Amino acid sequence: MKSKLLGIAPIHQSYGILMMGIILTGVLLFGLTNGFNGVEIPKEYEIMIGK
C-alpha cells in the first residue's frame, strides 16, 4: 500500500494497528484473569488433569 488513508501514512497505520493489538491483548488478559489475580480452579477439575 502506497497511498494514505484518512491522511495517515501506511507506516503510521501499521504502528496504530500494532498498538491497538497490544492494548486489546492487555485488556483481554486483565479481564480474563480477574484483574491479573488469577482464577481458582475447582477441585472437580483436578480429575481431568491427573491429580
CHARMM-style PDB file with segment names, atoms N, HN, CA, C and O in Angstrom:
ATOM      1  N   MET     1       0.849  -1.168   0.000  1.00  0.00      PROA
ATOM      2  CA  MET     1       0.000   0.000   0.000  1.00  0.00      PROA
ATOM      3  C   MET     1       0.894   1.230   0.000  1.00  0.00      PROA
ATOM      4  O   MET     1       1.803   1.349   0.822  1.00  0.00      PROA
ATOM      5  N   LYS     2       0.636   2.120  -0.906  1.00  0.00      PROA
ATOM      6  HN  LYS     2      -0.103   2.023  -1.574  1.00  0.00      PROA
ATOM      7  CA  LYS     2       1.482   3.298  -1.006  1.00  0.00      PROA
ATOM      8  C   LYS     2       0.720   4.593  -0.780  1.00  0.00      PROA
ATOM      9  O   LYS     2       1.333   5.653  -0.653  1.00  0.00      PROA
ATOM     10  N   SER     3      -0.588   4.529  -0.728  1.00  0.00      PROA
ATOM     11  HN  SER     3      -1.086   3.668  -0.831  1.00  0.00      PROA
ATOM     12  CA  SER     3      -1.366   5.758  -0.576  1.00  0.00      PROA
ATOM     13  C   SER     3      -1.808   5.934   0.875  1.00  0.00      PROA
ATOM     14  O   SER     3      -1.869   4.980   1.650  1.00  0.00      PROA
ATOM     15  N   LYS     4      -2.112   7.175   1.213  1.00  0.00      PROA
ATOM     16  HN  LYS     4      -2.063   7.951   0.584  1.00  0.00      PROA
ATOM     17  CA  LYS     4      -2.568   7.498   2.562  1.00  0.00      PROA
ATOM     18  C   LYS     4      -4.045   7.178   2.704  1.00  0.00      PROA
ATOM     19  O   LYS     4      -4.807   7.254   1.740  1.00  0.00      PROA
ATOM     20  N   LEU     5      -4.433   6.825   3.902  1.00  0.00      PROA
ATOM     21  HN  LEU     5      -3.814   6.763   4.685  1.00  0.00      PROA
ATOM     22  CA  LEU     5      -5.818   6.569   4.224  1.00  0.00      PROA
ATOM     23  C   LEU     5      -6.198   7.500   5.368  1.00  0.00      PROA
ATOM     24  O   LEU     5      -5.629   7.425   6.456  1.00  0.00      PROA
ATOM     25  N   LEU     6      -7.165   8.377   5.113  1.00  0.00      PROA
ATOM     26  HN  LEU     6      -7.627   8.438   4.229  1.00  0.00      PROA
ATOM     27  CA  LEU     6      -7.574   9.391   6.091  1.00  0.00      PROA
ATOM     28  C   LEU     6      -6.400  10.287   6.484  1.00  0.00      PROA
ATOM     29  O   LEU     6      -6.332  10.776   7.611  1.00  0.00      PROA
ATOM     30  N   GLY     7      -5.491  10.493   5.557  1.00  0.00      PROA
ATOM     31  HN  GLY     7      -5.547  10.095   4.641  1.00  0.00      PROA
ATOM     32  CA  GLY     7      -4.354  11.370   5.802  1.00  0.00      PROA
ATOM     33  C   GLY     7      -3.241  10.752   6.629  1.00  0.00      PROA
ATOM     34  O   GLY     7      -2.337  11.461   7.070  1.00  0.00      PROA
ATOM     35  N   ILE     8      -3.289   9.446   6.847  1.00  0.00      PROA
ATOM     36  HN  ILE     8      -4.024   8.870   6.488  1.00  0.00      PROA
ATOM     37  CA  ILE     8      -2.284   8.760   7.664  1.00  0.00      PROA
ATOM     38  C   ILE     8      -1.440   7.885   6.749  1.00  0.00      PROA
ATOM     39  O   ILE     8      -1.969   7.107   5.955  1.00  0.00      PROA
ATOM     40  N   ALA     9      -0.131   8.020   6.868  1.00  0.00      PROA
ATOM     41  HN  ALA     9       0.298   8.652   7.513  1.00  0.00      PROA
ATOM     42  CA  ALA     9       0.799   7.248   6.048  1.00  0.00      PROA
ATOM     43  C   ALA     9       0.718   5.763   6.409  1.00  0.00      PROA
ATOM     44  O   ALA     9       0.410   5.419   7.550  1.00  0.00      PROA
ATOM     45  N   PRO    10       0.990   4.889   5.448  1.00  0.00      PROA
ATOM     46  CA  PRO    10       0.909   3.441   5.707  1.00  0.00      PROA
ATOM     47  C   PRO    10       1.759   2.964   6.888  1.00  0.00      PROA
ATOM     48  O   PRO    10       1.328   2.084   7.633  1.00  0.00      PROA
ATOM     49  N   ILE    11       2.936   3.517   7.070  1.00  0.00      PROA
ATOM     50  HN  ILE    11       3.286   4.232   6.465  1.00  0.00      PROA
ATOM     51  CA  ILE    11       3.785   3.083   8.186  1.00  0.00      PROA
ATOM     52  C   ILE    11       3.145   3.446   9.520  1.00  0.00      PROA
ATOM     53  O   ILE    11       3.236   2.683  10.482  1.00  0.00      PROA
ATOM     54  N   HSD    12       2.501   4.603   9.582  1.00  0.00      PROA
ATOM     55  HN  HSD    12       2.427   5.223   8.801  1.00  0.00      PROA
ATOM     56  CA  HSD    12       1.826   5.015  10.815  1.00  0.00      PROA
ATOM     57  C   HSD    12       0.551   4.197  11.035  1.00  0.00      PROA
ATOM     58  O   HSD    12       0.155   3.962  12.176  1.00  0.00      PROA
ATOM     59  N   GLN    13      -0.086   3.768   9.957  1.00  0.00      PROA
ATOM     60  HN  GLN    13       0.236   3.959   9.030  1.00  0.00      PROA
ATOM     61  CA  GLN    13      -1.243   2.889  10.083  1.00  0.00      PROA
ATOM     62  C   GLN    13      -0.825   1.561  10.702  1.00  0.00      PROA
ATOM     63  O   GLN    13      -1.522   1.026  11.565  1.00  0.00      PROA
ATOM     64  N   SER    14       0.305   1.035  10.264  1.00  0.00      PROA
ATOM     65  HN  SER    14       0.871   1.470   9.563  1.00  0.00      PROA
ATOM     66  CA  SER    14       0.770  -0.247  10.809  1.00  0.00      PROA
ATOM     67  C   SER    14       1.132  -0.112  12.285  1.00  0.00      PROA
ATOM     68  O   SER    14       0.860  -1.022  13.068  1.00  0.00      PROA
ATOM     69  N   TYR    15       1.734   0.994  12.675  1.00  0.00      PROA
ATOM     70  HN  TYR    15       1.955   1.734  12.038  1.00  0.00      PROA
ATOM     71  CA  TYR    15       2.037   1.217  14.089  1.00  0.00      PROA
ATOM     72  C   TYR    15       0.753   1.318  14.910  1.00  0.00      PROA
ATOM     73  O   TYR    15       0.685   0.808  16.029  1.00  0.00      PROA
ATOM     74  N   GLY    16      -0.253   1.969  14.358  1.00  0.00      PROA
ATOM     75  HN  GLY    16      -0.198   2.382  13.449  1.00  0.00      PROA
ATOM     76  CA  GLY    16      -1.536   2.083  15.043  1.00  0.00      PROA
ATOM     77  C   GLY    16      -2.194   0.729  15.238  1.00  0.00      PROA
ATOM     78  O   GLY    16      -2.724   0.440  16.310  1.00  0.00      PROA
ATOM     79  N   ILE    17      -2.161  -0.101  14.205  1.00  0.00      PROA
ATOM     80  HN  ILE    17      -1.730   0.133  13.334  1.00  0.00      PROA
ATOM     81  CA  ILE    17      -2.732  -1.441  14.300  1.00  0.00      PROA
ATOM     82  C   ILE    17      -1.974  -2.261  15.344  1.00  0.00      PROA
ATOM     83  O   ILE    17      -2.588  -2.982  16.131  1.00  0.00      PROA
ATOM     84  N   LEU    18      -0.655  -2.157  15.355  1.00  0.00      PROA
ATOM     85  HN  LEU    18      -0.156  -1.571  14.716  1.00  0.00      PROA
ATOM     86  CA  LEU    18       0.164  -2.878  16.325  1.00  0.00      PROA
ATOM     87  C   LEU    18      -0.165  -2.439  17.751  1.00  0.00      PROA
ATOM     88  O   LEU    18      -0.329  -3.280  18.635  1.00  0.00      PROA
ATOM     89  N   MET    19      -0.261  -1.143  17.978  1.00  0.00      PROA
ATOM     90  HN  MET    19      -0.128  -0.460  17.260  1.00  0.00      PROA
ATOM     91  CA  MET    19      -0.554  -0.631  19.315  1.00  0.00      PROA
ATOM     92  C   MET    19      -1.949  -1.047  19.769  1.00  0.00      PROA
ATOM     93  O   MET    19      -2.145  -1.398  20.932  1.00  0.00      PROA
ATOM     94  N   MET    20      -2.914  -1.008  18.862  1.00  0.00      PROA
ATOM     95  HN  MET    20      -2.755  -0.722  17.917  1.00  0.00      PROA
ATOM     96  CA  MET    20      -4.269  -1.435  19.222  1.00  0.00      PROA
ATOM     97  C   MET    20      -4.288  -2.916  19.588  1.00  0.00      PROA
ATOM     98  O   MET    20      -5.014  -3.319  20.496  1.00  0.00      PROA
ATOM     99  N   GLY    21      -3.503  -3.722  18.893  1.00  0.00      PROA
ATOM    100  HN  GLY    21      -2.913  -3.395  18.155  1.00  0.00      PROA
ATOM    101  CA  GLY    21      -3.416  -5.147  19.212  1.00  0.00      PROA
ATOM    102  C   GLY    21      -2.815  -5.388  20.582  1.00  0.00      PROA
ATOM    103  O   GLY    21      -3.295  -6.234  21.335  1.00  0.00      PROA
ATOM    104  N   ILE    22      -1.767  -4.649  20.908  1.00  0.00      PROA
ATOM    105  HN  ILE    22      -1.377  -3.961  20.296  1.00  0.00      PROA
ATOM    106  CA  ILE    22      -1.124  -4.787  22.217  1.00  0.00      PROA
ATOM    107  C   ILE    22      -2.074  -4.362  23.325  1.00  0.00      PROA
ATOM    108  O   ILE    22      -2.176  -5.034  24.351  1.00  0.00      PROA
ATOM    109  N   ILE    23      -2.769  -3.249  23.121  1.00  0.00      PROA
ATOM    110  HN  ILE    23      -2.686  -2.703  22.287  1.00  0.00      PROA
ATOM    111  CA  ILE    23      -3.719  -2.764  24.123  1.00  0.00      PROA
ATOM    112  C   ILE    23      -4.871  -3.754  24.289  1.00  0.00      PROA
ATOM    113  O   ILE    23      -5.270  -4.056  25.414  1.00  0.00      PROA
ATOM    114  N   LEU    24      -5.406  -4.260  23.178  1.00  0.00      PROA
ATOM    115  HN  LEU    24      -5.082  -4.015  22.264  1.00  0.00      PROA
ATOM    116  CA  LEU    24      -6.501  -5.227  23.252  1.00  0.00      PROA
ATOM    117  C   LEU    24      -6.064  -6.498  23.967  1.00  0.00      PROA
ATOM    118  O   LEU    24      -6.832  -7.061  24.748  1.00  0.00      PROA
ATOM    119  N   THR    25      -4.847  -6.955  23.714  1.00  0.00      PROA
ATOM    120  HN  THR    25      -4.223  -6.497  23.080  1.00  0.00      PROA
ATOM    121  CA  THR    25      -4.323  -8.137  24.397  1.00  0.00      PROA
ATOM    122  C   THR    25      -4.255  -7.902  25.897  1.00  0.00      PROA
ATOM    123  O   THR    25      -4.647  -8.769  26.678  1.00  0.00      PROA
ATOM    124  N   GLY    26      -3.765  -6.744  26.306  1.00  0.00      PROA
ATOM    125  HN  GLY    26      -3.447  -6.039  25.672  1.00  0.00      PROA
ATOM    126  CA  GLY    26      -3.685  -6.417  27.730  1.00  0.00      PROA
ATOM    127  C   GLY    26      -5.051  -6.351  28.381  1.00  0.00      PROA
ATOM    128  O   GLY    26      -5.236  -6.849  29.492  1.00  0.00      PROA
ATOM    129  N   VAL    27      -6.014  -5.738  27.697  1.00  0.00      PROA
ATOM    130  HN  VAL    27      -5.863  -5.333  26.795  1.00  0.00      PROA
ATOM    131  CA  VAL    27      -7.372  -5.638  28.242  1.00  0.00      PROA
ATOM    132  C   VAL    27      -7.999  -7.020  28.381  1.00  0.00      PROA
ATOM    133  O   VAL    27      -8.638  -7.315  29.391  1.00  0.00      PROA
ATOM    134  N   LEU    28      -7.818  -7.867  27.369  1.00  0.00      PROA
ATOM    135  HN  LEU    28      -7.299  -7.627  26.549  1.00  0.00      PROA
ATOM    136  CA  LEU    28      -8.369  -9.220  27.442  1.00  0.00      PROA
ATOM    137  C   LEU    28      -7.732 -10.031  28.567  1.00  0.00      PROA
ATOM    138  O   LEU    28      -8.434 -10.716  29.311  1.00  0.00      PROA
ATOM    139  N   LEU    29      -6.424  -9.961  28.695  1.00  0.00      PROA
ATOM    140  HN  LEU    29      -5.853  -9.405  28.091  1.00  0.00      PROA
ATOM    141  CA  LEU    29      -5.753 -10.682  29.779  1.00  0.00      PROA
ATOM    142  C   LEU    29      -6.205 -10.175  31.143  1.00  0.00      PROA
ATOM    143  O   LEU    29      -6.403 -10.963  32.067  1.00  0.00      PROA
ATOM    144  N   PHE    30      -6.367  -8.873  31.268  1.00  0.00      PROA
ATOM    145  HN  PHE    30      -6.206  -8.233  30.517  1.00  0.00      PROA
ATOM    146  CA  PHE    30      -6.823  -8.288  32.530  1.00  0.00      PROA
ATOM    147  C   PHE    30      -8.221  -8.793  32.871  1.00  0.00      PROA
ATOM    148  O   PHE    30      -8.496  -9.158  34.014  1.00  0.00      PROA
ATOM    149  N   GLY    31      -9.091  -8.810  31.882  1.00  0.00      PROA
ATOM    150  HN  GLY    31      -8.867  -8.513  30.953  1.00  0.00      PROA
ATOM    151  CA  GLY    31     -10.460  -9.241  32.128  1.00  0.00      PROA
ATOM    152  C   GLY    31     -10.587 -10.726  32.392  1.00  0.00      PROA
ATOM    153  O   GLY    31     -11.373 -11.136  33.246  1.00  0.00      PROA
ATOM    154  N   LEU    32      -9.830 -11.537  31.678  1.00  0.00      PROA
ATOM    155  HN  LEU    32      -9.192 -11.203  30.984  1.00  0.00      PROA
ATOM    156  CA  LEU    32      -9.959 -12.980  31.814  1.00  0.00      PROA
ATOM    157  C   LEU    32      -9.210 -13.559  33.008  1.00  0.00      PROA
ATOM    158  O   LEU    32      -9.428 -14.718  33.362  1.00  0.00      PROA
ATOM    159  N   THR    33      -8.332 -12.778  33.636  1.00  0.00      PROA
ATOM    160  HN  THR    33      -8.155 -11.837  33.348  1.00  0.00      PROA
ATOM    161  CA  THR    33      -7.583 -13.275  34.791  1.00  0.00      PROA
ATOM    162  C   THR    33      -8.016 -12.606  36.087  1.00  0.00      PROA
ATOM    163  O   THR    33      -7.286 -12.621  37.078  1.00  0.00      PROA
ATOM    164  N   ASN    34      -9.225 -12.012  36.072  1.00  0.00      PROA
ATOM    165  HN  ASN    34      -9.818 -12.000  35.266  1.00  0.00      PROA
ATOM    166  CA  ASN    34      -9.766 -11.376  37.276  1.00  0.00      PROA
ATOM    167  C   ASN    34      -8.837 -10.268  37.771  1.00  0.00      PROA
ATOM    168  O   ASN    34      -8.503 -10.211  38.955  1.00  0.00      PROA
ATOM    169  N   GLY    35      -8.432  -9.409  36.876  1.00  0.00      PROA
ATOM    170  HN  GLY    35      -8.703  -9.455  35.915  1.00  0.00      PROA
ATOM    171  CA  GLY    35      -7.553  -8.298  37.241  1.00  0.00      PROA
ATOM    172  C   GLY    35      -6.144  -8.740  37.553  1.00  0.00      PROA
ATOM    173  O   GLY    35      -5.515  -8.195  38.460  1.00  0.00      PROA
ATOM    174  N   PHE    36      -5.631  -9.719  36.821  1.00  0.00      PROA
ATOM    175  HN  PHE    36      -6.142 -10.162  36.084  1.00  0.00      PROA
ATOM    176  CA  PHE    36      -4.299 -10.292  36.996  1.00  0.00      PROA
ATOM    177  C   PHE    36      -4.139 -11.022  38.321  1.00  0.00      PROA
ATOM    178  O   PHE    36      -3.013 -11.263  38.755  1.00  0.00      PROA
ATOM    179  N   ASN    37      -5.246 -11.380  38.975  1.00  0.00      PROA
ATOM    180  HN  ASN    37      -6.161 -11.184  38.623  1.00  0.00      PROA
ATOM    181  CA  ASN    37      -5.189 -12.134  40.226  1.00  0.00      PROA
ATOM    182  C   ASN    37      -5.311 -13.623  39.998  1.00  0.00      PROA
ATOM    183  O   ASN    37      -5.083 -14.409  40.917  1.00  0.00      PROA
ATOM    184  N   GLY    38      -5.662 -14.019  38.811  1.00  0.00      PROA
ATOM    185  HN  GLY    38      -5.848 -13.380  38.065  1.00  0.00      PROA
ATOM    186  CA  GLY    38      -5.825 -15.428  38.515  1.00  0.00      PROA
ATOM    187  C   GLY    38      -7.215 -15.913  38.900  1.00  0.00      PROA
ATOM    188  O   GLY    38      -8.006 -15.174  39.486  1.00  0.00      PROA
ATOM    189  N   VAL    39      -7.490 -17.138  38.570  1.00  0.00      PROA
ATOM    190  HN  VAL    39      -6.847 -17.738  38.094  1.00  0.00      PROA
ATOM    191  CA  VAL    39      -8.780 -17.747  38.852  1.00  0.00      PROA
ATOM    192  C   VAL    39      -8.524 -19.077  39.527  1.00  0.00      PROA
ATOM    193  O   VAL    39      -7.683 -19.855  39.077  1.00  0.00      PROA
ATOM    194  N   GLU    40      -9.243 -19.344  40.605  1.00  0.00      PROA
ATOM    195  HN  GLU    40      -9.926 -18.712  40.971  1.00  0.00      PROA
ATOM    196  CA  GLU    40      -9.076 -20.622  41.302  1.00  0.00      PROA
ATOM    197  C   GLU    40      -9.797 -21.712  40.525  1.00  0.00      PROA
ATOM    198  O   GLU    40     -10.963 -21.566  40.159  1.00  0.00      PROA
ATOM    199  N   ILE    41      -9.089 -22.800  40.280  1.00  0.00      PROA
ATOM    200  HN  ILE    41      -8.141 -22.919  40.577  1.00  0.00      PROA
ATOM    201  CA  ILE    41      -9.659 -23.920  39.551  1.00  0.00      PROA
ATOM    202  C   ILE    41     -10.362 -24.835  40.552  1.00  0.00      PROA
ATOM    203  O   ILE    41      -9.755 -25.251  41.539  1.00  0.00      PROA
ATOM    204  N   PRO    42     -11.633 -25.152  40.308  1.00  0.00      PROA
ATOM    205  CA  PRO    42     -12.371 -26.018  41.244  1.00  0.00      PROA
ATOM    206  C   PRO    42     -11.721 -27.392  41.381  1.00  0.00      PROA
ATOM    207  O   PRO    42     -11.070 -27.879  40.456  1.00  0.00      PROA
ATOM    208  N   LYS    43     -11.907 -28.011  42.552  1.00  0.00      PROA
ATOM    209  HN  LYS    43     -12.435 -27.615  43.303  1.00  0.00      PROA
ATOM    210  CA  LYS    43     -11.320 -29.327  42.845  1.00  0.00      PROA
ATOM    211  C   LYS    43     -11.802 -30.389  41.856  1.00  0.00      PROA
ATOM    212  O   LYS    43     -11.062 -31.323  41.545  1.00  0.00      PROA
ATOM    213  N   GLU    44     -13.038 -30.254  41.360  1.00  0.00      PROA
ATOM    214  HN  GLU    44     -13.638 -29.495  41.613  1.00  0.00      PROA
ATOM    215  CA  GLU    44     -13.596 -31.254  40.453  1.00  0.00      PROA
ATOM    216  C   GLU    44     -12.781 -31.380  39.177  1.00  0.00      PROA
ATOM    217  O   GLU    44     -12.779 -32.442  38.555  1.00  0.00      PROA
ATOM    218  N   TYR    45     -12.097 -30.337  38.778  1.00  0.00      PROA
ATOM    219  HN  TYR    45     -12.098 -29.474  39.284  1.00  0.00      PROA
ATOM    220  CA  TYR    45     -11.329 -30.360  37.544  1.00  0.00      PROA
ATOM    221  C   TYR    45      -9.971 -31.037  37.693  1.00  0.00      PROA
ATOM    222  O   TYR    45      -9.304 -31.288  36.689  1.00  0.00      PROA
ATOM    223  N   GLU    46      -9.547 -31.335  38.905  1.00  0.00      PROA
ATOM    224  HN  GLU    46     -10.088 -31.130  39.721  1.00  0.00      PROA
ATOM    225  CA  GLU    46      -8.258 -31.997  39.106  1.00  0.00      PROA
ATOM    226  C   GLU    46      -8.260 -33.406  38.512  1.00  0.00      PROA
ATOM    227  O   GLU    46      -7.206 -33.926  38.147  1.00  0.00      PROA
ATOM    228  N   ILE    47      -9.435 -34.023  38.414  1.00  0.00      PROA
ATOM    229  HN  ILE    47     -10.291 -33.601  38.710  1.00  0.00      PROA
ATOM    230  CA  ILE    47      -9.545 -35.351  37.792  1.00  0.00      PROA
ATOM    231  C   ILE    47      -9.109 -35.287  36.333  1.00  0.00      PROA
ATOM    232  O   ILE    47      -8.464 -36.203  35.823  1.00  0.00      PROA
ATOM    233  N   MET    48      -9.469 -34.202  35.677  1.00  0.00      PROA
ATOM    234  HN  MET    48      -9.993 -33.458  36.091  1.00  0.00      PROA
ATOM    235  CA  MET    48      -9.182 -34.065  34.248  1.00  0.00      PROA
ATOM    236  C   MET    48      -7.698 -33.882  33.969  1.00  0.00      PROA
ATOM    237  O   MET    48      -7.226 -34.235  32.888  1.00  0.00      PROA
ATOM    238  N   ILE    49      -6.946 -33.329  34.937  1.00  0.00      PROA
ATOM    239  HN  ILE    49      -7.329 -33.042  35.815  1.00  0.00      PROA
ATOM    240  CA  ILE    49      -5.520 -33.085  34.704  1.00  0.00      PROA
ATOM    241  C   ILE    49      -4.636 -34.133  35.370  1.00  0.00      PROA
ATOM    242  O   ILE    49      -3.411 -34.018  35.348  1.00  0.00      PROA
ATOM    243  N   GLY    50      -5.251 -35.152  35.959  1.00  0.00      PROA
ATOM    244  HN  GLY    50      -6.246 -35.246  35.977  1.00  0.00      PROA
ATOM    245  CA  GLY    50      -4.488 -36.276  36.505  1.00  0.00      PROA
ATOM    246  C   GLY    50      -3.965 -36.094  37.899  1.00  0.00      PROA
ATOM    247  O   GLY    50      -2.998 -36.761  38.268  1.00  0.00      PROA
ATOM    248  N   LYS    51      -4.543 -35.232  38.692  1.00  0.00      PROA
ATOM    249  HN  LYS    51      -5.328 -34.689  38.392  1.00  0.00      PROA
ATOM    250  CA  LYS    51      -4.088 -35.072  40.078  1.00  0.00      PROA
ATOM    251  C   LYS    51      -4.871 -35.972  40.999  1.00  0.00      PROA
ATOM    252  OT1 LYS    51      -4.631 -35.978  42.206  1.00  0.00      PROA
TER     253      LYS     51
END
